[in-house]
Amino acid sequence: MKRYGILGKERKNMTLLEISDRLEIQELVNVFANLADIKDAKSQGDLFLEDGVLEFQMGFDGEIQNIVGREALVTAFAATINPCTAVYHLNGQHTIQLSGDEASGTAYCQATLINEEDGKQMVTVNDVRYMDEYKKVDGKWFIKKRRTTFLISEKHEMQGM
């Protein structure tokens, strides 16, 4: 029986190592989101290589900004999540391409941030695409490079609650 993957291309059977690597990378991406929700920027930074890179842009045509190195990443993550009264991430589809101890992936996420502005609770909903590069070091997967593209960003006053 033939199996088909992305774009209808025939796919070979995966080894147990490939299955394990895929699950570990998915867990890495999910843990990153969970750590944002509990405002643990330090642990988020630990998911990146020491010289890890974060690129981010607003929309497909937005200027790309870079943050390089774990310390700078932790500072940037903390500056984003710490001022929030609540943070909530909902991860969606995630595709992964393995190549030995390196991999790439595309993941989608909806990140909701709640901040107080002028005495009002403001909700910012960001629809985000991550284009990631991963690297396995000493048997553990890390994010080597992440391009975060904010595809849609909407801000409104919180209603109810």
N, C-alpha and C positions, 0 to 999 in steps of 0.2 A: 504494500500500500504506500503510495507516495504521499508525502506531507508537503504543504506549501506554507511559506512564510510571507514576509513583506513583499508586496507587489506581485504576488503569484509565483515567485521564484521557488524552485524546488529546494527543500531544506533537508539536510542530513540529520540523522538522529543525534540528539545531544548526549554528551557524556555526563556522568554524575558530577564531574568537576564543573562543566559548563552550567549545569542546572544550579549547582551550589553558588557559583560566581554570580549568576543572574539574581538569585535570591538575596545574596549579600549586598549587591549594588542597589537593589530595590529597597532593602532595609536601610542602607546608608541615606538614600534620598528621603525616605519616610522619617527617619530619626532626625534629620536636619530640620524638617518641618515641625516635628513635635518639640524640639528644643527651642525653636522660635516661639512657639505657643506658651512655653513656660519661662521665656525670657532668659535662657541660658546661653548667652553669646559666646562664652568661653568654650563650652562644649561644642557649639556649632563650629567654632574655629578649629577645634581638634579633629574635625572630620575632613579638613583640608590638609594637603601636604604642607610642610613647613614653608615652602615657596609657592604655595597655591595662589591662583589668580581668580579674581572675580571681575567680570566685565558686566556692565549693565547699561541699558538704554531704554528710553521711553519711545515705544513704537519701533517699527522696522527701520525707519529712516533717522531715528534719533542718534545724537552723538554718543559714541561709546566711551564710557569712563572706566578706568581700571583701578583696581585695588590689588596690591601684590604683597604677599607675606601674611603669615598667620596672625601676627600681632595687629597689623592694620585691618585685617578682616574682622577680628574680634571687636575692635574699636568701631568699625562701620556697622556691624550687626547690632551692637549695644546701642549705638546712636539711633538706630531705626526702631528697635523694639522696646527699649526701656521707657521711653516717654509714653507709651501706649497704656491705656487702662485695660485693654484686652487685645489679644492677638489670636487669630484662628486661621489655620492652613488646611485646605482640602486638596489632596493630591489626586490627579487623574491618571490618564494613560501615560505609560513609560515604556519606551522601546530602548533596547540595549543591543549594541554590536560588540562582541568580544573578539579580542586579538591577543591571546596569551595573557600576560599580566597587565595589559592595558585594555581599555574599553571606552566606548563613547555611548552617549545616550541622549534622548530627548524626552523631557518630562514636562507635564503641564500641571499647573497649580492655581488655585484661587486663594489668595491671601487677603484676609480681612483684618484691618487695623482700626481700633477705636481710640480716638484721642479727644481730650477736652479742649475746646476752642471757644473763648468768650463765654464761658459758662454753659456751653452746649456740648453734648456728646456727638461727635462727628464720626461717621463711618466711611472708611475708604476701602473699596473693594478693587483689588488688583487681579486681573487675569494675566498669568505669567507663563512664559515658556522658558524652560531651562535647556540649554545646549551644553552638555557636560562632557568632560574628559575625566576618566578615572584611572587610577594606577594602584596595583596591588604591591604592597611593600611588606616583606616578612609575613606573608599570608593574610594581610588585612587590606581591604579596599579603602582608598581615600579619594576625595575629589581633588583632581589636579587643576582643573580649570572649569569655571562655570560662567556661561554667558546668560545673564538674566535679561529677558526682553519683556517689558511691560506692554502687553498687547492692548489691553483695555484698562482704564483706571477711572473709577467713578466715585465721587464723594457726595455724601448727603447727610443731613441731620438724622440722628437715630430717632426712630419712632417707637413708642411703647416702652416696655420694661420699666 
